[in-house]
Amino acid sequence: MSTLPYYTTDTLIESIKRRAAIPIHQKTFTNDDFIAFLNEEMSLGLVPSVLRMKEDYFLITIDVPLQPNQNQYEIPVRAIGNKVREISYKDTNGNVFEMTRIQVGDLPYYNIDNSTQWLYAYYVANNVINLMTGTPVTSGFLSISYYIRPNQLVMLSEVGVIQSIDRSTGEIFLDKVPEDFSVTQLFDLVQQTSPHKCLSIDLAPTGINTLTKTLTLAVDAIPDNLKVGDHICLAQQSAIPQIPSDLHVILAHRAAARCLEAQGDMEGLQAANAKLAEFESNTQNLIDDRVEDSPKKIINRHGAIRRGLGSRRYRFRG
């Protein structure tokens, strides 16, 4: 049994077997079956539950440089549900300006002056953000906030655990170099400690050496908060569930219930679901209201009074 404050895929599978009384040596479920249950329960059960708390778990913001003669930008492929939380314009001085989302049916009412070089509105079509501006803005950034999809779980043998970091050369020394690692792949850096987030994503290595067990990145691509014990994984993979550690036991229990259901053990499934309801009720208090003693400031950004006071700042909005 692991004494770590979190579960890896390997220890999750051990927990599933204990909870569902599955023999260690059996042919009903393979490790791939357990991992499939875990990933399904993550995406369909735990992630929606965490998002329901409205406490901005999984939220990240990226700044996409604006390109000449380009008014269309893709929603990030890792966005949960292919949707974003907020889109703003950030100028080269770091000032952030609100933008308004309009509908396709509103396009006839937006007559763009071709001399305008201000981003004030956009509409979404399929998976594309379409900017409303006459002359494409060529400086600044499109600041996109979205909830990033947790990586798919894989066995611990398929990731590298960082042993040391040489920040002068970009070499990262690992406990092993998994056989699927190659310089043609993209990689994620995953934090070992809760909530096990990605410290950086989609990194292209400049070299991999299986003899010295090193993976080399561009020096400026190594984040300052990367530490010994963190993981290097293939892009969109992780050996640790990317949710708060307190919820790992619930993930194991959910997957165990799936195994009981697959085996047709209705009595065991009923008992497991009753215990799951108790777990979820108790742990909801752990992840809700992340800052208990600080009041949340409610701003009516689009109220009549505030609109009047801020009319000069937002005069370009749709």
N, C-alpha and C positions, 0 to 999 in steps of 0.2 A: 504494500500500500504506500502511495506517495505521501511524503510529509510536506510537500510544497504547498503554498497557499492557493495554488491554481491547478487545473487539470491540463494535461496534454492529451492529444488524441489517443495515445497508448493507454494512459490511466483512465480516460473516459470509457474505453472499451472494457477495461478490467471492472470498472464500476457497473457498467451495463450487465455484465455477466453475473455479478453478485446480486444485483437487484432483481434480475429476472430468473435467477437460479439456473443459468445456462452452464452446462459443464465446460470446463476449460478445453477439453478435447472433444469436439463435436463437429458434425458436418452440415448442420442446419444453416448456420450463419458463418460467412467468411468475414475477415476484417473489412473488405470492401463493402459488404452488406451493412455492417455497423456504421462505417463512415457515411454511407448513403443516408441512413436514418438520421445520423447526427446533423448532416448538412441540410436535410429537409426540415428537421425540427428547428434549426437555426433560422432558416429563411422564412418559414411559414408560421413559426410559433414564437420564438424568443425575440427576434428582431422587431416584429410588429408590436409586441408587448412593451419593449423598451421605448420605442418611438411614441407609443401612446402616452407616456409620461410627460412629453413635451419639455424635456430637460436638455435637449440638444446633444444627446449621445450620438456618436457617429458623424457629427457635423464638422466639415472642413471647408475652407475657403481657398480658392485658387485664383490667381490673377493671370488672365490670358492676354498677352500683348496684342493690341489691335494692329491689323495688317492693312497696308494700302490696298484700295480697291476691293475690300472684302467687307460685306455686310452680314454674312452668315457664319455662325459658329455652332459647333456641335455641343449638345449637352454631354458632360463627361460620361464615358461609358460605364463607369463604376457607380454612378448615382443610383441609389435604391429607387426602384419604380421608374427609372428614367425621368425623374423630376428634380427640380431645384428648389431651394428654400428662398433664395434672394438673388437678384441680379442688379448690380450697380456699376456705375462708371467711376473709375479711379484715374485721376490725372497724374501727370509725372511728378507732382509735388506730394502725392499721397492723399490728396483730398478726395473724399468719396461723395458721390452725388446719386441721389435716388433716381431710379428709372421706373416708368409705368408700363405694365403689361396691357396691351390692347388685344382685341380679337380680330380675326381675319375679316369679319364683317365690318369692322371699323375703318378699314384701309381707305375707302373713298373719302372719308372725312379728314384724312391726314394728308393735306397738300404740303409737301416738303419744299421749302425754299432751298434751291440748289446751293445757295451761299452758306447755308447753315452747317456748322461744324460742331454740333453739340449733340450728344447722345441723350435723349430724353424719353424714348419709348421703344418698345420692341414687341414682337409677337412670336409665338411658338407654333411651328408647323412640323408635325412628326417629331423628329428629335433635333430640330434645328432652331436656334435662336436667331431671329431675323431683326436686325437693327434698323430703326427708323431714323434716317439721317439723309440729307441731300448729298453733300460731299463726304465720302467716307473719312471718318476721323482716323488719323494715322499715328497719333501719339496717345499714350495712356494705356489703360487696361480695362478689360471687361472682368469685373470682380464677381465670381460665381460662388455662392455658398450652397452646398448640397450635402446630403447624408450619404456617406460612402458605404458601399456594400461590404460586409465582412468577407474576408477571404475564405475560400473553401478549405475544409480541414483535410490534412494528409498526415501520414504517420511521421513520428519524430525522425525516423531514419531518412526521410526525404528532405530534411532541412539541415542547414549548417548552424551550429551554435558557436557564437563568437568567443574566441579565447583571448585574443588581443588585437589591438588596432594600431597600425603605424600611420599616423595622420600626415607624415611628411612624404610618404610614398604612395599612400592610398591602399596599401595592402591590409587585408583583413584576414587574420588567421582563424581557422575553424577547427572544430573537433574532428570533422571529416568533410570530404567533398562528395556529396551524393552523385550517383552515376548520371542523373539527368541534367546536372549542371553543365552548361557550356556557354561560350562567349556569344552565341547566337540567341540566347534567351534573355528576357528581361527579369529583373529581380525586385523583391520588396524587402525592406528592413522592418522587422516586426519587434515591438517592444516586449520584453519578457514579463514585465510587471503590469498589473492591472491598470487600464482596461485592455492591454495587449494591442494597442493601436499600431498602424503602420507609421513609422517615422519618416519613411520616404518610399515612393512607389515607382515602378517601371524604370529601374535603373539598368543601364547597359554596362556590363563590366568591360574593362580593357584587357583583362587576362585572368586565367584560372590555372592554377598549378596543383595537380593532384598529389605530387610528391611532397611539397611543402605545406599542402592543405591551405592554400591561400586563394582568395578572390580579390582582384584589384579593381578599384573604382577610381574615377577622377577625384582628386583630393577635395575639390569644392563640392562634390556630390555627397560626401559623408556628413551627415548631420551632427551638430555639436552634442546632441543628447544621446547619441548611439553609445551603448555601453557593452562591456563584457557580459556575456550571458544572453544578450539579445540574439534574435534569429535572422538568418538570411534565407529567404525562401524564393522559389519561383514566383513570378508575378501572379497575384490573386490566389496564393496558397498560404497556409499557416498550419503549424502543428499545435497551436493554442487557440481556443475559441476567442474571437475578438469581441468579447463582452466583459463586463465587470466580473472579476473572479468569483464573487458571491453567487453568480448565476450559473456557474459551471455544473454544480450538483443538479440543478433543475434540468439542464440540457441532458445530462446522463439519465435522469429519471424519465424524461420524455422519450428518449430513444429506447429505454428498457420497456416502456409501455408499448412502443411500436413492436418490439420483439414478441411480447406476450400476445398482442393482437394477431401477429403473423402466425403464431403457433396455435391460435384458437383457444387460448386460455382465458375465457371470459371472466371467470372468478378472479384470477390474478389481475386481469386488466382493470376490473372494477375497483379492486383494492388499490392498485397503482394510481388510478385517476383520482381517487379520494385523497391519497397522500400528496399527489401533485397539486391539487387545489389548495391544500394546506400550505405547501411550500410557496406557491405563487402569492398567496395572501400575505404570508409573513415577509417575503422578500420584496414585495412591492414597496414597503416602507423604506427599504434600504436604498432604492434607486430614485425615489420620488423626492422632490424638494431638495435639490442638491446643495443649496445654501440656505440653511434653515432660519438664521437670525437676521438676514438682510432682506428688507422688504423689496419686492419687485416693483420697479417703476413702470407704470403704465402710461404710455404716451399715445395720445390720439393724434397720430401724425397727419391725418387728413381731415381733421375737424375744421369748422369754419373759422374759428378764432385763430388757431395755429396757422391755417392756410393764409390768413390775412397778414399775420405777423411775419410769416416766412415767405411772402409772395416774391420778394426779390430773389431769394435764394433758389426758389423752385419755379421761377418764371419760365423755364424752358421745358417743364414737364408737360406731358400730354394731358 
